[in-house]
Amino acid sequence: MDNTFFDKLQDTVIMAGAKAGQTAKELTERAKLQYEIRTRESYLGELYKELGKDYYARHKDDEDADFDEIENLLEELSDLHQQMADRRGARRCPVCNSLVPAESDYCGKCGRFVAEDEE
């Protein structure tokens, strides 16, 4: 056989490999950028959430504040959390509102001593 054929075949394989490598590199770079975007968007969402919570905490008692829907949801959530605590045989921490297992004397989230008679 002609060496020219094998030379061309080798060149084609090398070019295809280089192109595949470049494509893989581009895909990797895109994936990194997408990850960075998602990470920063998630962090931004957390900052917005904390800002909203802070705003609500500072203004929930304002006379002209209309937080009825939020207050209703907070009451419903509190009731649902209490139902869950009751079913688990747990109680709520008076400081951070986390579930504290019945056999625990301290809250696992904030460390507060949670005595039986404080319920």
Salt bridges, closest charged atoms under 4 A:
GLU29 OE2 - LYS32 NZ 3.91
GLU36 OE1 - ARG40 NH1 2.16
GLU46 OE1 - LYS49 NZ 3.58
GLU50 OE2 - LYS53 NZ 3.92
ASP54 OD2 - ARG58 NH2 2.92
ASP62 OD2 - HIS59 ND1 2.73
GLU116 OE2 - ARG91 NH1 3.51
GLU118 OE1 - ARG112 NH2 3.43
GLU119 OE2 - ARG91 NE 3.78
